[in-house]
């Protein structure tokens, strides 16, 4: 049940951090200060509402945890166990305790925001003016966090920050530098000239890898924003026909899964070293003890 508590706390922290990033910048969401008197944007307001809803629903379903779980507790535990089984082989057992709350929170947060854009009145209820007898919304009251670029950039920066903290905690700067720039060849199997030549190659590859690391927030945010934006346009063009509506439900789920799987892969590339070796080493000790 510690995962449930982590989900509630991490969701609140994610909403606070993400909305802080998303409050300004390129393509900022519409401010509601002139309408409700509070200096927040519509996407920030939606983030707070969904965050509170996640916490309340999880607490309501779980209630007081018991050894024999209730139906709601069993559903939450099974969902958490399923996601843990998905992420753990990628991240590794060593970094999983610190990584899983982040991945779980990002997944739930992104999926629910993607799905919230499919609800009635979301993005179509707010303030505007009448043109030719038709009311046009200029400032929506509710706007999903993932439907504007600043929101997805905020989530990508949270993911990048989590990657840096976890890598420094479980791998350290030495292993990170060695993984990026170190020579992966076996020195005993190569001639000295070839080995040092490969070292120069790996240094160049490491520089390229560093560039790709700093590009990750851009690719993560653009991928998520592009799919949500394209899905909204598709639904409007198809007049919200049921097949396309359910297709967007699937896309919203898949995009949350892709975002968190990529985050897990980035962490696992550095931190998931030696788990198998450690297990084999432990098995060898166990066999020796048995003899």
For each residue, the residues with C-beta under 8 A, 3 or more apart:
1: 4 5 62 65 77
2: 5 6
3: 6 7 80 84 100 101 104
4: 1 7 8 58 62 65 76 80
5: 1 2 8 9
6: 2 3 9 10 100 101 104 105
7: 3 4 10 11 54 58 80 101 104 105 108
8: 4 5 11 12 54 55 58 59
9: 5 6 12 13 101
10: 6 7 13 14 101 102 104 105
11: 7 8 14 15 51 54 55 105 108 109
12: 8 9 15 16 51 55
13: 9 10 16 17
14: 10 11 17 18 51 105 106 109 158
15: 11 12 18 19 47 48 50 51 109
16: 12 13 19 20
17: 13 14 20 21 154 158
18: 14 15 21 22 47 109 145 151 154 155 158
19: 15 16 22 23 40 43 44 47 48 145 154
20: 16 17 23 154
21: 17 18 150 153 154 157 158
22: 18 19 25 28 29 41 43 44 145 148 150 151 153 154
23: 19 20 28 41 44 150
24: 28 150
25: 22 28 150 153
26: 149 150
27: 148 149 150
28: 22 23 24 25 31 41 148 150
29: 22 41 42 43 44 143 148 150 151
30: 41 42 138 139 140 143
31: 28 34 39 40 41
32: 35 36 38 40 41 42 45 139 141
33: 36 37 38 39 40
34: 31
35: 32 127 139 141
36: 32 33
37: 33
38: 32 33
39: 31 33
40: 19 31 32 33 44 45 48
41: 22 23 28 29 30 31 32 44 45 143
42: 29 30 32 45 46 126 139 140 141 142 143
43: 19 22 29 46 47 143 144 145 147 148 150 151
44: 19 22 23 29 40 41 47 48 145
45: 32 40 41 42 48 49 141 142
46: 42 43 49 50 113 116 142 143 144 145
47: 15 18 19 43 44 50 51 113 145 151
48: 15 19 40 44 45 51 52
49: 45 46 52 53 142
50: 15 46 47 53 54 109 112 113 116 145
51: 11 12 14 15 47 48 54 55 109
52: 48 49 55 56
53: 49 50 56 57 112
54: 7 8 11 50 51 57 58 108 109 112
55: 8 11 12 51 52 58 59
56: 52 53 59 60
57: 53 54 60 61
58: 4 7 8 54 55 61 62 76
59: 8 55 56 62 63
60: 56 57 63 72
61: 57 58 72 73 75 76
62: 1 4 58 59 65 70 72 73 76
63: 59 60 70 72 73
64:
65: 1 4 62 69 73
66: 69 70 73
67:
68:
69: 65 66 73 74 77
70: 62 63 66 73 74
71: 74 75
72: 60 61 62 63 75 76
73: 61 62 63 65 66 69 70 76 77
74: 69 70 71 77 78
75: 61 71 72 78 79
76: 4 58 61 62 72 73 79 80
77: 1 69 73 74 80 81
78: 74 75 81 82
79: 75 76 82 83
80: 3 4 7 76 77 83 84 104
81: 77 78 84 85
82: 78 79 85 86
83: 79 80 86 87 100 103 104 107
84: 3 80 81 87 88 96 100
85: 81 82 88 89
86: 82 83 89 90 261
87: 83 84 90 91 96 99 100 103 260 261 264
88: 84 85 91 92 93 96 100
89: 85 86
90: 86 87 261 264 265 267 268 272
91: 87 88 95 96 99 100 103 264 267 268 271 272
92: 88 95 96 268 271 272 273 275
93: 88 96 275
94: 170 271 272 274 275
95: 91 92 98 99 166 169 170 267 268 271 272
96: 84 87 88 91 92 93 99 100
97: 100
98: 95 101 102 166 169 170
99: 87 91 95 96 102 103 162 166 264 267 271
100: 3 6 83 84 87 88 91 96 97 103 104
101: 3 6 7 9 10 98 104 105
102: 10 98 99 105 106 159 162 166 263
103: 83 87 91 99 100 106 107 260 263 264
104: 3 6 7 10 80 83 100 101 107 108
105: 6 7 10 11 14 101 102 108 109
106: 14 102 103 109 110 155 158 159 256 259 260 263
107: 83 103 104 110 111 256 257 259 260
108: 7 11 54 104 105 111 112 256
109: 11 14 15 18 50 51 54 105 106 112 113 145 155
110: 106 107 113 114 146 155 224 255 256 259 260
111: 107 108 114 115 252 253 255 256 257
112: 50 53 54 108 109 115 116
113: 46 47 50 109 110 116 117 144 145 146 147 151
114: 110 111 117 144 146 228 251 252 253 255 256
115: 111 112 118 119 249 252 253
116: 46 50 112 113 119 122 142 144
117: 113 114 122 123 144 146 147 228 232 252
118: 115 122 235 245 248 249 252
119: 115 116 122
120: 124
121: 124 125 142
122: 116 117 118 119 125 140 142 143 144
123: 117 137 140 142 143 144 147 232
124: 120 121 137 140
125: 121 122 137 140 141 142
126: 42 137 138 139 140 141 142
127: 35 137 138 139 141
128: 135 136 137 138 139
129: 135 136 138
130: 133 134 135 136
131: 134 136
132:
133: 130
134: 130 131
135: 128 129 130
136: 128 129 130 131
137: 123 124 125 126 127 128 140
138: 30 126 127 128 129
139: 30 32 35 42 126 127 128
140: 30 42 122 123 124 125 126 137 143
141: 32 35 42 45 125 126 127
142: 42 45 46 49 116 121 122 123 125 126
143: 29 30 41 42 43 46 122 123 140 147 148
144: 43 46 113 114 116 117 122 123 147 151 228
145: 18 19 22 43 44 46 47 50 109 113 148 151 154 155
146: 110 113 114 117 151 152 155 224 225 228 255
147: 43 113 117 123 143 144 151 225 228 229 232
148: 22 27 28 29 43 143 145 151 152 225
149: 26 27 152 153 221 225
150: 21 22 23 24 25 26 27 28 29 43 153 154
151: 18 22 29 43 47 113 144 145 146 147 148 154 155 225
152: 146 148 149 155 156 220 221 222 224 225 228
153: 21 22 25 149 150 156 157 217 221
154: 17 18 19 20 21 22 145 150 151 157 158
155: 18 106 109 110 145 146 151 152 158 159 220 221 224 259
156: 152 153 159 160 216 217 218 220 221 224
157: 21 153 154 160 161 217
158: 14 17 18 21 106 154 155 161 162
159: 102 106 155 156 162 163 216 217 220 259 263
160: 156 157 163 164 216 217 220
161: 157 158 164 165
162: 99 102 158 159 165 166 263 267
163: 159 160 166 167 216 263 266 267
164: 160 161 167 168
165: 161 162 168 169
166: 95 98 99 102 162 163 169 170 267 271
167: 163 164 170 171 176 267 270 271
168: 164 165 171 172 173 176
169: 95 98 165 166
170: 94 95 98 166 167 271
171: 167 168 175 176 179 270 271 273
172: 168 175 176
173: 168 176 177
174: 177 178
175: 171 172 178 179 270 273
176: 167 168 171 172 173 179 180 270
177: 173 174 180 181 182
178: 174 175 181 182
179: 171 175 176 182 269 270 273
180: 176 177 206 209 210
181: 177 178 202 203 206
182: 177 178 179 202
183: 187 195 198 199 202
184: 202
185: 189 190 195 198
186: 189 190
187: 183 190 195
188:
189: 185 186
190: 185 186 187 194 195 198
191: 194 195
192: 195 196
193: 196 197
194: 190 191 197 198
195: 183 185 187 190 191 192 198 199
196: 192 193 199 200
197: 193 194 200 201
198: 183 185 190 194 195 201 202
199: 183 195 196 202 203
200: 196 197 203 204
201: 197 198 204 205
202: 181 182 183 184 198 199 205 206
203: 181 199 200 206 207
204: 200 201 207 208
205: 201 202 208 209
206: 180 181 202 203 209 210
207: 203 204 210 211
208: 204 205 211 212
209: 180 205 206 212 213
210: 180 206 207 213 214
211: 207 208 214 215
212: 208 209 215 216
213: 209 210 216 266
214: 210 211 217
215: 211 212 218 219
216: 156 159 160 163 212 213 219 220 262 266
217: 153 156 157 159 160 214 220 221
218: 156 215 221 222
219: 215 216 222 223
220: 152 155 156 159 160 216 217 223 224 259 262 263
221: 149 152 153 155 156 217 218 224 225
222: 152 218 219 225 226
223: 219 220 226 227 255 258 259
224: 110 146 152 155 156 220 221 227 228 255 259
225: 146 147 148 149 151 152 221 222 228 229
226: 222 223 229 230
227: 223 224 230 231 251 255
228: 114 117 144 146 147 152 224 225 231 232 252 255
229: 147 225 226 232 233
230: 226 227 233 234
231: 227 228 234 235 248 251 252
232: 117 123 147 228 229 235 236
233: 229 230 236 237
234: 230 231 237 238 244 248
235: 118 231 232 238 240 244 245 248
236: 232 233 239 240
237: 233 234
238: 234 235 241 244
239: 236
240: 235 236 244 245
241: 238 244 245
242: 245 246
243: 246 247
244: 234 235 238 240 241 247 248
245: 118 235 240 241 242 248 249
246: 242 243 249 250
247: 243 244 250 251
248: 118 231 234 235 244 245 251 252
249: 115 118 245 246 252 253
250: 246 247 253 254
251: 114 227 231 247 248 254 255
252: 111 114 115 117 118 228 231 248 249 255 256
253: 111 114 115 249 250 256 257
254: 250 251 257 258
255: 110 111 114 146 223 224 227 228 251 252 258 259
256: 106 107 108 110 111 114 252 253 259 260
257: 107 111 253 254 260 261
258: 223 254 255 261 262
259: 106 107 110 155 159 220 223 224 255 256 262 263
260: 87 103 106 107 110 256 257 263 264
261: 86 87 90 257 258 264 265
262: 216 220 258 259 265 266
263: 102 103 106 159 162 163 220 259 260 266 267
264: 87 90 91 99 103 260 261 267 268
265: 90 261 262 268 269
266: 163 213 216 262 263 269 270
267: 90 91 95 99 162 163 166 167 263 264 270 271 272
268: 90 91 92 95 264 265 271 272
269: 179 265 266 272
270: 167 171 175 176 179 266 267 273
271: 91 92 94 95 99 166 167 170 171 267 268
272: 90 91 92 94 95 267 268 269 275
273: 92 171 175 179 270
274: 94 277 278
275: 92 93 94 272 278 279
276: 279 280
277: 274 280 281
278: 274 275 281 282
279: 275 276 282 283
280: 276 277 283 284
281: 277 278 284 285
282: 278 279 285 286
283: 279 280 286 287
284: 280 281 287 288
285: 281 282 288 289
286: 282 283 289 290
287: 283 284 290 291
288: 284 285 291
289: 285 286
290: 286 287
291: 287 288
